[in-house]
């Protein structure tokens, strides 16, 4: 394959992934007209239309989708091999893309990322904060971060944090007019701050466990959020009870800004794991980050005990 043909495939791949000639042209650093000409030249050479174009949208045709499925893994492999060439240099280089929720990004990823970047200035790390269960292969991430019992079996999972606990908390101003719940079932009589799961679209059911008994409670209230920081703001302001990571509220509880309830119903669960495809060849930069993230403490992997039960939707 001649170099010009390779360039045509790169142009088509950019347009097909961006679904826009304008965005693809900006990504490639070429003019929109030049990019349009390149794609038409490829279609002419193949004798097939690869993209359906309207004044408002661009989408691959059936032939375009087939070519796209072939090109994505091929170019991903090329990128991986180019990164691997960095082993011949004095220091690793390259970009690592990871998707994680903001709690994992703040508490687990950032300390390791900071150490890695200070030691290896040629390494770049992109962290995409997302609460959904992202398909890292389709979206071309190097890795993702999930709780241990959410990692699919065909992925390599590396534990990067300790077991975690949830906490039900409310402000003193809220409890000034409401009794503290004594059991999870009492929550149906309280105003609660809900969390909407991006991956499923539904409201997250609060999960509890005590002496082997498991409960899921669907709560109600005036507020629903799809991110954690505004939930913290709302619960501190007394708008209801919230179900949040223990480490996010322990300072508020210690200082008396929040009161914790139902602590005996909030059992530890498997913490964060970095996961990536089992067939992936690790680039030097990615291998560095994996080693920096690897959890070296002691904990109980509850996911291994209950692998079939989905937990912790966020």
WONORSUL-V460637 format. One record per helix or strand of 3 or more residues. SS is the DSSP state (a for helix, b for strand). FROM is the first residue (numbers start at 0). LEN is the number of residues. If there is no record, write none. Layout:
SS:FROM:LEN + SS:FROM:LEN
This chain:
a:2:16 + a:20:8 + a:31:15 + b:50:3 + b:57:3 + a:61:27 + b:93:7 + a:101:18 + b:122:7 + b:142:5 + a:147:3 + b:154:5 + b:165:5 + a:171:4 + a:183:6 + b:190:6 + b:205:5 + b:212:5 + b:219:6 + a:227:9 + b:240:5 + a:245:10 + b:258:3 + a:262:3 + b:271:6 + a:283:10 + a:301:4
